[in-house]
Amino acid sequence: MRIALFTETFLPKIDGIVTRLCQTVEHLQRSGDRVLIFSPDYGITEYKGAKIYGVSGVPLPLYPELKLAFPRPAIGKALEEFQPDIIHVVNPAVLGLGGIFYGKSLKIPIVASYHTHLPQYLQHYGLGMLEGVLWELLKSAHNQAELNLCTSSAMVQELINHGIERVDLWQRGVDTELFHPDTASPEMRSHLSQGHPETPLLLYVGRLGAEKEIERIKPILEAIPDARLALVGDGPNREALEKHFAGTNTHFVGYLRGKQLASAYACADAFIFPSRTETLGLVLLEAMAAGCPVVAARSGGIPDIVTDGENGYLFDPTDEQGAINATIRLLAQQEEREILRYNARKEAENWGWAAATRQLQRYYQNVAFSTLPKAA
């Protein structure tokens, strides 16, 4: 098949969405499909054999890592030349709306996917009063698609509850070869703990943004005086977080990639994830694949991944003490921690990217050959 992929974010940005898209594009191309990627222009023209059509844009004021790339007639010409069997629009916002427009104009079937829980993000940027308006805009965009995909059962239900139609689940995926317990190294543990590898090591990986609620880790760190926290990633909230964690044993590591990132997961004693806005939480799967026990908020798509007491711990996101108690228990019970490590790895082994991509290909075939109800 020939797939035109519209996304509001792509390389060189690093996050769960970009990771999923990169893995998906690679597996589609490898299986013989052809992908044309429409994304904001970051100077990259090709990925794994797929051409990237960069659209010029301007930085998003509240999220400067992203660009607003506005649709233009040249996109329609590029689509006519490529002749896609299907258009896949990821998080339709600005550029994605162009994908929907051209899909309708050129009578190309449309699949849309929902990865970022934007209505909840608004609360963390002082724009909560716009949540209802945003849901109406999302509903209007997504209901133009023949199929809408979410990455967790919780988000499937959330979209249905807000009037979005033809919703199904796109299963999670993780690179179980890269992220593996065997990648742990004394050098990485010493680096993350700033030369104190003997102390308990807590880890967070992800974007340093207000919506991730990273500041909620501080009470956990304070309740375990000898513990150290490594924050892997970067983002617009870094300066505020550096002030918030001043005086604590916190190391702002910056971005890690590939084998270094895998080693960071495998070296940690606990992966702490307080976010309540996750549609899936790919970093949780990466941590689990590397055998790192997880302590995470019982919210969004996280319970789809973490089974409390079996392969990690979940806590009530409104209960600060719950996160503290779960982390203390995890660090205190070495035998139980090793069981969680083993179970976490076994769970992750069920979710390779190849299987997730095969499922997506089946969805594409169903939509392209009209076995699903048509959008209005």
Helices and strands as residue ranges (DSSP letters): E 2-7, H 16-30, E 34-40, E 46-47, E 50-55, E 57-60, E 63-69, H 73-82, E 86-90, H 95-105, E 110-114, H 118-121, G 122-125, G 128-130, H 131-142, E 147-150, H 153-161, E 167-169, G 181-183, H 186-192, E 201-205, G 210-212, G 214-217, H 218-223, E 228-232, H 238-244, E 250-254, H 258-267, E 270-273, H 282-289, E 294-297, G 302-304, E 313-315, H 320-332, H 334-348, H 353-368
